[in-house]
Amino acid sequence: MTPPGTEIEKDTMEGKFTPLTAEETLYEMKIFFEHISDDVKKCIFRSNHASNYLPLKGVLSRDRNKLLETINNALEGNTNIRPESYRGL
């Protein structure tokens, strides 16, 4: 998101910065979870803010497969993501 009146909004308008698409954001999260070490224990993960495309919650690394399944379902179009209009703050 590029809040009005910020440098990042200006850079976006000038073509200097391109925000990730919903799909790119989910793919980035997928890569993150695929590379979480099994040594990570009891780390609570939440992406339940209004600005997130896909609400996720789990404990790392225990819930890695559940989180990846949710992301993969969204990438395959089997799970709805939040529309842009719902992501405003």
C-alpha positions in Angstrom: 0.0 0.0 0.0 1.2 3.5 -0.7 -0.3 6.0 1.7 -1.2 9.4 0.3 1.4 12.1 0.7 4.3 9.8 1.3 7.6 9.5 -0.5 6.7 5.9 -1.6 3.4 7.2 -3.1 5.5 9.8 -5.0 7.9 7.2 -6.2 5.1 5.0 -7.3 3.5 7.8 -9.3 6.8 8.5 -10.9 7.4 4.9 -11.8 10.4 4.6 -9.5 8.6 2.0 -7.3 6.2 -0.7 -8.2 4.3 -2.4 -5.3 3.9 -6.1 -5.4 0.7 -7.6 -6.8 -1.4 -9.8 -4.5 0.0 -12.9 -6.2 3.6 -11.7 -5.8 3.0 -11.0 -2.2 1.6 -14.5 -1.6 4.5 -16.0 -3.5 7.0 -14.1 -1.4 5.3 -15.4 1.8 5.4 -18.9 0.4 9.2 -18.6 -0.1 9.5 -17.3 3.4 7.7 -20.3 4.9 9.5 -22.8 2.7 12.8 -21.5 4.2 11.9 -21.3 7.9 14.3 -23.5 9.8 13.0 -26.4 11.8 15.0 -24.9 14.6 12.4 -22.0 14.9 10.2 -23.0 17.8 7.2 -21.3 19.4 7.3 -18.3 17.1 3.8 -17.0 16.7 3.0 -15.8 13.2 0.0 -13.6 12.4 -0.9 -11.8 9.2 -4.4 -10.8 10.2 -4.3 -7.1 9.7 -6.8 -5.5 7.3 -4.0 -4.7 4.9 -3.1 -8.3 4.4 -4.4 -10.2 1.4 -4.7 -13.5 3.2 -5.3 -13.9 7.0 -2.8 -16.4 8.3 -2.0 -17.6 11.8 0.2 -20.3 13.2 3.2 -21.2 15.2 6.5 -21.6 13.4 7.9 -24.0 12.4 5.2 -26.4 13.7 2.4 -25.0 11.4 4.6 -24.5 8.3 2.7 -27.1 6.2 -0.7 -25.7 7.2 0.4 -22.1 6.3 1.9 -23.3 3.0 -1.3 -25.1 2.1 -3.4 -22.0 2.8 -1.1 -19.9 0.6 -1.0 -22.5 -2.2 -4.8 -22.7 -2.2 -4.9 -18.9 -2.6 -2.4 -18.9 -5.4 -4.4 -21.6 -7.2 -7.6 -19.6 -6.8 -9.2 -22.0 -4.3 -9.2 -19.5 -1.5 -10.4 -16.0 -1.8 -8.0 -13.2 -0.9 -9.1 -9.8 0.3 -10.0 -7.4 -2.5 -8.0 -4.2 -2.7 -11.1 -2.1 -1.5 -11.1 -4.1 1.8 -7.4 -3.5 2.5 -7.7 0.2 3.2 -6.7 1.5 6.6 
